[in-house]
Amino acid sequence: MTRYLLITFIAVIFIFLYYLTQPPFVVSDDMAFEKNYKKRAIIDTKDDFFTSFTRYSKESKRFLDSFEDAELVAFRCSDNILRSIQGAYILKNAKTERFYRRTIKNNDFIAFMRNKEKTFPPGKKMLTSRVCETENKTILLFYTLGKYDSSNLDNNTILQTIHDSTENEAIVQIIPANFVFGTGLHNISRSRANLICDEPFHIGKNDLLYILCTEEFPKSSGYYISEINLNTGSSRILKKCLNLHGTEIKTTCD
């Protein structure tokens, strides 16, 4: 009997430790993940939608291209994710056969995000997010919190609502494959206006992440390359391009 109880106890401990070390969610096909891992993202210097806006200079591109593949960790990312006004997590670009935006079905991811929403500061809501996964199965969750005027929700699309948001915070959460070591949560940037930081250029083996942030004001669009230390959370802006748009567009890059 004693031997049986000991074996049962060990089995229970083993099962407990197994579940303790599992990440809160794993990536799934319904999140429109890139099929292959890559060492660096190829991101155009021009904005995809506003093609007259410059996101970063040729000098910045030379800097990003100066990193050797041997220095970098391979990764892949999901589509951009929007939180609908009703609370659903939907994909920005992936569509269904009827051209509606595709809703994420990953229940573990949704439960994780629902729990995260409970911890937000008063008045702050989830605006956008994106999930990236490194080759060693570490998850990088990029997301933006902000405030918006709920009285205009019936007249605006979700994209316009997000665009008009204020008091934005861009955050990255690191979720290791071995979850027993916990997660890291780092603030990338803050802005009074709409802010998104979810386009990583590459991730170094030294844990330095280089990412593109977009900051939208009514009459200007700023794009800047940030360097984030995923261990310490320290960050700094390396290069920035500002597009002033009125009767004509004036672009300055440092």
C-alpha positions in Angstrom: 0.0 0.0 0.0 2.8 2.4 0.9 4.5 1.8 -2.4 1.3 2.4 -4.3 0.7 5.7 -2.5 4.3 6.8 -3.2 4.0 6.0 -6.9 0.6 7.9 -7.0 2.2 10.9 -5.2 5.1 11.0 -7.6 2.7 10.8 -10.6 0.6 13.6 -9.3 3.7 15.8 -8.7 5.0 15.0 -12.2 1.6 15.9 -13.7 1.5 19.1 -11.7 5.0 20.1 -12.8 4.2 19.3 -16.4 1.2 21.7 -16.4 3.1 24.3 -14.4 5.8 24.6 -17.1 3.3 24.8 -20.1 2.8 28.2 -21.7 -0.7 29.7 -21.3 -1.3 29.2 -25.1 0.3 27.9 -28.2 0.1 29.5 -31.6 -2.5 28.1 -34.1 -3.2 28.3 -37.8 -6.4 30.5 -37.2 -4.1 33.3 -36.1 -2.7 33.5 -39.6 0.9 32.8 -38.7 3.7 33.0 -41.2 4.5 29.5 -42.3 8.3 29.8 -42.0 10.7 31.2 -39.5 13.0 34.0 -40.8 16.0 35.8 -39.4 14.8 39.3 -40.4 11.6 40.9 -41.6 11.6 42.7 -45.0 9.6 45.8 -44.3 9.3 48.5 -47.0 10.6 52.0 -46.3 7.2 53.3 -47.5 3.9 52.7 -45.6 1.7 50.0 -47.1 -1.5 52.0 -47.0 -0.2 55.6 -47.1 2.4 55.1 -49.8 3.5 58.7 -49.7 4.7 58.3 -46.1 8.3 57.4 -45.3 8.7 54.9 -42.5 12.5 54.9 -42.2 15.4 56.2 -44.2 17.9 54.4 -46.4 20.5 55.1 -43.7 18.3 53.2 -41.2 17.9 50.4 -43.7 21.7 50.1 -44.0 21.9 49.9 -40.2 19.3 47.1 -39.9 21.0 45.2 -42.8 24.4 45.4 -41.1 23.5 42.6 -38.7 24.7 39.2 -39.7 22.3 36.2 -39.8 24.6 34.4 -37.3 23.8 37.1 -34.7 20.0 36.7 -35.1 17.2 34.4 -33.8 14.7 33.1 -36.3 11.1 34.1 -35.7 7.6 34.2 -37.3 4.6 36.3 -36.6 0.8 36.3 -36.7 -1.4 38.7 -38.6 -2.2 41.9 -36.8 -5.0 41.4 -34.3 -7.7 43.9 -33.4 -10.0 43.7 -30.4 -13.5 44.4 -31.6 -15.9 46.7 -29.6 -17.8 43.5 -28.7 -14.7 41.9 -27.2 -13.8 39.5 -30.0 -10.2 39.1 -31.2 -10.2 39.5 -35.0 -7.5 39.6 -37.7 -6.8 42.8 -39.4 -6.0 41.4 -42.9 -7.1 37.8 -43.1 -10.6 37.5 -44.4 -13.3 34.7 -44.5 -14.8 33.6 -47.8 -17.4 36.2 -47.4 -14.8 39.0 -46.9 -15.5 39.5 -43.2 -12.5 39.7 -40.9 -11.6 36.3 -39.5 -12.2 35.8 -35.8 -9.6 34.0 -33.8 -10.8 30.6 -32.4 -7.8 29.8 -30.2 -9.6 29.4 -26.8 -6.4 29.4 -24.7 -5.3 32.6 -26.3 -8.7 34.3 -25.8 -8.8 33.2 -22.2 -5.3 34.5 -21.7 -6.2 37.9 -23.2 -9.5 38.0 -21.2 -7.6 37.6 -17.9 -5.0 40.2 -19.0 -7.8 42.7 -19.7 -8.8 42.5 -16.0 -5.4 43.9 -15.0 -5.5 47.0 -17.2 -5.6 50.5 -15.6 -9.1 52.0 -15.3 -10.4 53.2 -18.6 -7.7 51.5 -20.7 -8.8 49.0 -23.3 -6.9 46.5 -25.5 -6.6 48.0 -29.0 -4.3 45.9 -31.1 -2.0 43.0 -30.6 0.3 40.6 -32.5 1.9 37.4 -31.6 5.4 36.4 -32.7 7.2 33.1 -31.9 10.9 32.4 -32.0 12.4 29.2 -33.3 12.9 28.0 -29.7 9.1 28.5 -29.0 9.4 31.7 -26.9 6.4 33.9 -27.5 6.5 37.6 -27.9 3.1 39.2 -27.4 3.0 42.8 -28.6 -0.1 44.9 -27.7 -1.3 48.4 -27.3 -3.6 49.8 -24.6 -5.5 53.1 -24.9 -8.7 55.1 -24.3 -11.4 56.0 -26.8 -14.7 57.8 -26.7 -17.4 55.1 -26.3 -20.2 57.5 -27.3 -19.1 57.3 -30.9 -18.8 53.5 -31.2 -22.0 53.1 -33.2 -20.8 55.5 -35.9 -17.2 54.4 -36.3 -15.4 51.3 -37.6 -13.1 49.5 -35.2 -10.1 50.7 -37.2 -11.3 54.4 -36.9 -12.0 53.9 -33.2 -8.5 52.6 -32.6 -7.0 55.4 -34.8 -8.8 58.0 -32.6 -7.6 56.4 -29.3 -5.6 58.4 -26.8 -3.2 57.8 -23.9 -1.7 54.8 -25.7 0.9 52.4 -24.3 2.8 49.9 -26.4 3.9 46.8 -24.5 5.8 43.5 -25.2 5.3 40.4 -23.0 7.9 37.6 -23.2 6.4 34.1 -22.6 9.1 31.5 -22.5 8.5 28.0 -23.7 9.3 26.8 -20.2 6.6 28.8 -18.4 7.8 27.9 -14.9 10.3 30.8 -15.2 7.4 33.3 -15.5 7.1 36.1 -18.1 8.7 39.4 -18.7 6.5 42.5 -19.3 8.1 45.6 -20.8 6.8 49.0 -21.9 8.1 49.9 -25.3 6.7 53.4 -25.7 3.9 55.8 -24.7 2.0 58.4 -26.7 -1.0 60.8 -26.4 -2.0 59.5 -29.8 -2.6 56.2 -31.6 0.5 54.1 -31.2 1.4 50.6 -32.5 4.8 48.8 -32.0 4.4 45.3 -33.5 6.7 45.1 -36.5 9.9 43.5 -35.4 12.9 43.8 -37.8 15.0 41.2 -36.1 15.8 39.6 -32.7 19.4 39.3 -31.6 20.9 36.3 -29.8 22.0 39.0 -27.3 18.2 39.6 -26.6 18.1 43.0 -28.3 14.9 43.5 -30.3 14.6 46.0 -33.1 11.1 47.0 -33.9 9.2 49.6 -35.9 6.6 51.8 -34.0 3.9 54.0 -35.6 2.6 57.1 -34.0 -0.5 58.8 -35.6 -1.6 62.4 -34.8 -4.3 64.2 -36.7 -1.8 66.0 -39.0 1.4 63.9 -38.6 2.6 60.3 -38.8 5.7 59.4 -37.0 7.6 56.1 -37.5 10.6 55.2 -35.3 12.9 52.3 -34.9 13.2 51.2 -31.2 15.8 49.0 -29.6 14.5 47.0 -26.7 16.5 44.8 -24.3 14.2 41.8 -23.7 16.0 41.0 -20.5 16.0 44.4 -18.7 13.2 46.1 -20.5 15.3 49.2 -21.3 14.5 50.8 -24.7 15.6 53.7 -26.8 14.6 55.3 -30.1 17.3 55.0 -32.7 15.9 56.6 -35.8 12.7 58.5 -36.6 10.8 59.8 -39.6 8.1 62.4 -39.2 5.6 63.0 -42.0 3.6 66.2 -41.7 0.5 66.1 -43.9 -1.5 69.2 -44.8 -1.8 70.6 -48.3 1.4 68.7 -49.0 3.5 66.1 -47.2 6.8 67.1 -45.6 9.0 64.4 -44.4 12.1 64.7 -42.1 14.2 61.8 -40.9 17.0 61.8 -38.3 
